Amino acid sequence: MGTGRARSVAVWCAALTGAWLIAAGAHASPGSADQVIVKFAPESEAGQVLSRMDLAAVVDPAGDAQLAAIARDLGERIGMPLSLESLTSGRELLLALDREALLGTLAEHLRQRDDVARVEVESVEALRLVVTFEPEGAFADMVAGGRRVTLGEVEAEVLSAERGRAVLALDSDALMSTLLARLEADPAVQYAQPNLRLRPYAGGSG
């Protein structure tokens, strides 16, 4: 089966499953804002490793060095740090965007600027950075010019910028969109989707 057809079948199956869940009186809600489920193509190196793996023997997927290496290599290929959360019975990997590593990389990138004096991670959870900069430099012009700036390839909102100090917050929705797009573009990935969990639908029958 061709790659395009395989992806189409995966999407069709996901849609059918969603329809069945709605009919059964349940609906999906986000499992985590940064978690994605990734299925590797059978012909890929990762797909072959997973196909040979004895699932019953994997007691702690997050601590499995081989699985962690697959997640790390994938993150390096797409330019977004990933951490392994779990392994599903369908031989999919549950991966999470590593917020701390991402913020650390962006902070180090900003520190290389001549007009930036200091960068601190204010909150990993809120994806916030505090940047101290020269009031007359190019960075000052950038944060003063609008409510959004681009840091490398990541968009951030300027929460405040005054007297040489700016508070920036990464856009989590944009991060997820970028993450999914990059995963789906990777030739080793058969499909990628946000992690959803089910909870009873209050309006359902029965």
C-alpha positions as CSV (number, residue, x, y, z in Angstrom):
1,M,0.0,0.0,0.0
2,G,1.4,3.4,-1.0
3,T,2.3,6.0,1.7
4,G,-0.5,8.4,0.6
5,R,-3.1,5.6,0.7
6,A,-1.9,4.4,4.1
7,R,-2.3,7.9,5.5
8,S,-5.8,8.1,4.0
9,V,-6.8,4.8,5.5
10,A,-5.5,5.9,8.9
11,V,-7.5,9.2,8.8
12,W,-10.6,7.3,7.7
13,C,-10.3,4.8,10.6
14,A,-9.8,7.7,13.0
15,A,-13.0,9.4,11.7
16,L,-14.9,6.1,11.9
17,T,-13.8,5.6,15.5
18,G,-14.8,9.2,16.4
19,A,-18.3,8.6,15.0
20,W,-18.6,5.4,16.9
21,L,-17.6,7.1,20.2
22,I,-20.1,9.9,19.7
23,A,-22.9,7.3,19.0
24,A,-21.8,5.4,22.2
25,G,-22.3,8.6,24.3
26,A,-18.7,9.6,24.9
27,H,-16.5,12.4,23.6
28,A,-12.8,13.2,23.5
29,S,-11.0,15.8,25.4
30,P,-7.3,16.7,25.3
31,G,-5.1,14.3,27.3
32,S,-2.3,16.8,27.4
33,A,-1.7,20.0,25.4
34,D,1.7,18.8,24.3
35,Q,1.1,15.1,23.8
36,V,0.8,13.4,20.4
37,I,0.3,9.8,19.3
38,V,2.7,8.7,16.6
39,K,2.5,5.6,14.4
40,F,5.6,4.8,12.4
41,A,5.5,3.5,8.8
42,P,6.1,-0.3,8.8
43,E,9.0,0.0,6.4
44,S,10.8,2.7,8.5
45,E,13.6,1.7,10.9
46,A,11.5,2.7,13.9
47,G,8.5,0.8,12.6
48,Q,10.5,-2.3,12.2
49,V,11.9,-2.0,15.7
50,L,8.4,-1.6,17.1
51,S,7.0,-4.5,15.1
52,R,9.6,-6.9,16.5
53,M,9.2,-5.6,20.1
54,D,7.6,-7.9,22.7
55,L,5.0,-5.6,24.2
56,A,4.5,-7.8,27.3
57,A,8.2,-7.5,28.1
58,V,8.2,-3.7,28.0
59,V,7.4,-3.0,31.7
60,D,8.4,0.7,31.7
61,P,8.1,2.2,28.1
62,A,9.3,5.6,29.3
63,G,12.5,4.1,30.7
64,D,13.2,1.9,27.6
65,A,16.5,3.1,26.0
66,Q,15.6,1.9,22.5
67,L,12.2,3.6,22.5
68,A,13.7,6.8,24.1
69,A,16.3,6.8,21.3
70,I,13.5,6.6,18.6
71,A,11.7,9.6,20.3
72,R,15.0,11.6,20.6
73,D,16.0,10.9,16.9
74,L,12.5,11.9,15.7
75,G,12.7,15.2,17.7
76,E,16.1,16.0,16.2
77,R,14.8,15.4,12.7
78,I,11.9,17.7,13.0
79,G,13.7,20.3,15.1
80,M,11.4,20.1,18.1
81,P,12.6,18.2,21.3
82,L,10.4,15.2,22.2
83,S,10.2,13.0,25.2
84,L,8.7,9.5,25.4
85,E,5.7,9.1,27.6
86,S,4.4,5.6,26.8
87,L,3.8,2.8,24.2
88,T,0.3,1.8,23.1
89,S,-1.0,-1.7,22.4
90,G,-1.1,-0.6,18.7
91,R,2.6,-0.1,18.8
92,E,2.3,3.7,18.7
93,L,4.4,6.0,20.7
94,L,2.9,8.6,23.0
95,L,5.3,11.5,22.8
96,A,5.4,14.9,24.5
97,L,6.9,18.2,23.4
98,D,9.7,18.8,25.9
99,R,8.8,22.3,27.0
100,E,11.9,22.8,29.2
101,A,14.3,21.8,26.5
102,L,12.5,24.0,23.9
103,L,12.6,27.0,26.2
104,G,16.2,26.3,27.0
105,T,17.1,26.2,23.3
106,L,15.2,29.4,22.6
107,A,16.8,31.2,25.6
108,E,20.3,30.2,24.4
109,H,19.5,31.4,20.9
110,L,18.5,34.8,22.3
111,R,21.6,35.0,24.5
112,Q,23.7,35.0,21.3
113,R,22.3,38.4,20.4
114,D,24.5,41.4,21.1
115,D,21.5,43.5,22.2
116,V,20.3,40.9,24.7
117,A,21.8,41.0,28.2
118,R,19.9,38.2,29.9
119,V,17.3,35.6,29.3
120,E,15.4,33.7,32.0
121,V,12.7,31.0,31.9
122,E,9.9,32.5,34.0
123,S,7.6,29.5,33.7
124,V,7.9,26.2,31.9
125,E,4.2,25.5,32.2
126,A,3.2,28.8,30.8
127,L,6.0,28.8,28.2
128,R,7.2,32.2,29.4
129,L,10.6,33.8,28.9
130,V,11.9,37.1,30.5
131,V,14.3,38.9,28.3
132,T,16.5,41.9,29.4
133,F,17.7,43.9,26.4
134,E,19.3,47.1,25.4
135,P,16.5,49.8,25.0
136,E,18.0,51.2,21.8
137,G,18.8,47.8,20.1
138,A,17.2,45.8,17.3
139,F,15.5,43.5,19.8
140,A,13.8,46.5,21.4
141,D,12.4,47.5,18.0
142,M,11.2,44.0,17.4
143,V,9.2,43.6,20.6
144,A,7.9,47.2,20.3
145,G,6.7,46.7,16.8
146,G,3.8,44.3,17.5
147,R,2.2,41.9,19.9
148,R,3.8,38.8,18.3
149,V,7.4,38.0,17.5
150,T,9.2,35.1,15.8
151,L,12.0,33.4,17.8
152,G,13.8,31.2,15.3
153,E,10.8,29.3,13.8
154,V,8.5,29.7,16.9
155,E,5.9,32.4,17.4
156,A,5.6,34.2,20.8
157,E,3.3,36.8,22.2
158,V,4.8,39.9,23.7
159,L,3.0,40.1,27.1
160,S,4.9,43.2,28.1
161,A,7.9,45.2,26.9
162,E,9.2,48.3,28.8
163,R,12.4,49.8,30.1
164,G,14.6,47.1,28.6
165,R,12.6,44.1,29.9
166,A,10.1,41.9,27.9
167,V,8.0,39.0,28.9
168,L,7.3,36.6,26.1
169,A,4.9,33.6,26.0
170,L,5.1,30.9,23.3
171,D,1.8,30.1,21.6
172,S,0.9,26.5,22.6
173,D,-1.7,26.1,19.9
174,A,0.7,27.2,17.2
175,L,3.4,24.9,18.7
176,M,1.0,21.9,18.5
177,S,0.1,22.8,14.9
178,T,3.7,23.1,14.0
179,L,4.6,19.8,15.8
180,L,1.9,17.9,14.0
181,A,2.8,19.3,10.6
182,R,6.4,18.4,11.0
183,L,5.6,14.9,12.2
184,E,3.3,14.2,9.3
185,A,5.9,15.5,6.9
186,D,8.5,13.1,8.3
187,P,8.8,10.0,5.9
188,A,9.1,7.6,8.8
189,V,5.8,8.6,10.3
190,Q,2.6,6.9,9.1
191,Y,0.3,9.3,11.1
192,A,0.4,11.7,14.0
193,Q,-2.5,13.0,16.1
194,P,-3.1,14.8,19.3
195,N,-3.5,12.6,22.4
196,L,-7.2,12.5,23.3
197,R,-8.8,10.7,26.3
198,L,-12.5,9.8,26.6
199,R,-15.0,10.9,29.2
200,P,-18.7,10.3,29.4
201,Y,-20.9,12.6,27.4
202,A,-23.3,14.3,29.7
203,G,-26.0,14.5,27.0
204,G,-25.7,10.9,26.0
205,S,-28.5,8.4,26.3
206,G,-28.7,5.6,28.8
